[in-house]
């Protein structure tokens, strides 16, 4: 996590040093900046940390640049300074960085922006705890709404469980419903041993509902009212193609196959194939485009994968194993968990084959089935 800090006074610089050292112990990459005459003077005489200067009158431009290259911004000074600096660049809670303000004495650490998804609340609490250990009676100042939201907030729940959330408006409505004491139904395609968050009711259809699923359409649970879908990234696409097939062609077939089955592409966390395709440009480029790893296996490794698969004698003659895409998808999933499912059998078009398997996310494992 790349965090940019900025201070404006001599006392602010001393606090900046403390925070930089705290962040370094946590493994973050702190980037200290200094603005203001007296802060510059103090920093120039100090050799404990390296820093970058912000020219007078350049705070707004600095904030705009940091919004693009940092995960978090910490202003050591008045909240008003921070608010005015970041105001032109605030866009969306899913993409805005965490923004915090801390006073020069380190008594208060205040999350201002992206408290949940951006991690500002969590960072504020960690910094306050770190300062308290060093003898400064610091506290993280969270808003009343934020404190109540700890009971249940959809965006926090999704982030903590590694779930893809793309219906932010509905997520806000459900969070508001929980805060108002209204019941919300929770349905999951995966084992959910609990405990179920307060305000949610498992397998109970309510006016508002949440579904944890990799499918675009519900195969179990409420159809209406439409539930908020939270998608775990636990699906691997097994792939095969003729030599020289383009990335666009491979992805076109994969999208078509997933659309036919109703599988959500946002659940994809990896590609897999036989080792003969380890350097296939189209497959390598697709993995890069999707931002997922590309797993490859020898024919012997694929042949050893347990399960019932669609076998082809032609494929066996070419690769040494009768099924590549289905076995490869399951093989990759088994690296995460032996509890895997073949979700989509082989689909073939224009020299491309694709199948899909999923593993049970670790967080959902339990005795319940």
Rosetta blueprint (number, residue, H / E / L):
1 X L
2 X E
3 X E
4 X E
5 X E
6 X E
7 X E
8 X L
9 X L
10 X H
11 X H
12 X H
13 X H
14 X H
15 X H
16 X H
17 X H
18 X H
19 X H
20 X H
21 X H
22 X H
23 X H
24 X H
25 X H
26 X L
27 X L
28 X L
29 X E
30 X E
31 X E
32 X E
33 X E
34 X E
35 X L
36 X L
37 X H
38 X H
39 X H
40 X H
41 X H
42 X H
43 X H
44 X H
45 X L
46 X L
47 X L
48 X L
49 X L
50 X L
51 X L
52 X E
53 X E
54 X L
55 X L
56 X L
57 X L
58 X L
59 X H
60 X H
61 X H
62 X H
63 X H
64 X H
65 X H
66 X H
67 X H
68 X H
69 X H
70 X L
71 X L
72 X E
73 X E
74 X E
75 X E
76 X E
77 X L
78 X L
79 X H
80 X H
81 X H
82 X H
83 X H
84 X H
85 X H
86 X H
87 X H
88 X H
89 X H
90 X L
91 X L
92 X L
93 X L
94 X L
95 X L
96 X L
97 X L
98 X E
99 X E
100 X E
101 X E
102 X E
103 X L
104 X L
105 X L
106 X L
107 X L
108 X E
109 X E
110 X E
111 X E
112 X E
113 X E
114 X L
115 X L
116 X L
117 X L
118 X L
119 X L
120 X H
121 X H
122 X H
123 X H
124 X H
125 X H
126 X H
127 X H
128 X H
129 X H
130 X H
131 X H
132 X H
133 X H
134 X L
135 X L
136 X L
137 X L
138 X L
139 X E
140 X E
141 X E
142 X L
143 X L
144 X H
145 X H
146 X H
147 X H
148 X H
149 X H
150 X L
151 X L
152 X L
153 X L
154 X H
155 X H
156 X H
157 X H
158 X H
159 X H
160 X H
161 X L
162 X L
163 X E
164 X E
165 X L
166 X L
167 X L
168 X H
169 X H
170 X H
171 X H
172 X H
173 X H
174 X H
175 X H
176 X H
177 X H
178 X H
179 X H
180 X L
181 X L
182 X L
183 X L
184 X E
185 X E
186 X E
187 X E
188 X E
189 X L
190 X L
191 X L
192 X L
193 X L
194 X L
195 X L
196 X L
197 X L
198 X L
199 X L
200 X E
201 X E
202 X E
203 X L
204 X L
205 X L
206 X L
207 X L
208 X E
209 X E
210 X E
211 X E
212 X E
213 X L
214 X L
215 X E
216 X L
217 X L
218 X L
219 X L
220 X L
221 X L
222 X L
223 X L
224 X L
225 X L
226 X L
227 X L
228 X E
229 X E
230 X E
231 X E
232 X E
233 X L
234 X L
235 X E
236 X E
237 X E
238 X E
239 X E
240 X E
241 X E
242 X L
243 X L
244 X L
245 X L
246 X L
247 X H
248 X H
249 X H
250 X H
251 X H
252 X H
253 X H
254 X H
255 X H
256 X H
257 X H
258 X H
259 X H
260 X H
261 X H
262 X L
263 X E
264 X L
265 X H
266 X H
267 X H
268 X E
269 X E
270 X E
271 X E
272 X E
273 X E
274 X E
275 X H
276 X H
277 X H
278 X L
279 X L
280 X L
281 X H
282 X H
283 X H
284 X H
285 X H
286 X H
287 X H
288 X H
289 X H
290 X H
291 X L
292 X L
293 X E
294 X E
295 X E
296 X E
297 X E
298 X L
299 X H
300 X H
301 X H
302 X H
303 X H
304 X L
305 X L
306 X L
307 X L
308 X L
309 X L
310 X L
311 X L
312 X L
313 X H
314 X H
315 X H
316 X H
317 X H
318 X H
319 X H
320 X L
321 X L
322 X L
323 X L
324 X L
325 X H
326 X H
327 X H
328 X H
329 X H
330 X H
331 X H
332 X H
333 X H
334 X H
335 X H
336 X H
337 X L
338 X L
339 X L
340 X E
341 X E
342 X E
343 X E
344 X E
345 X E
346 X E
347 X E
348 X E
349 X E
350 X L
351 X L
352 X E
353 X E
354 X E
355 X E
356 X E
357 X E
358 X E
359 X E
360 X L
361 X L
362 X H
363 X H
364 X H
365 X L
366 X L
367 X L
368 X L
369 X L
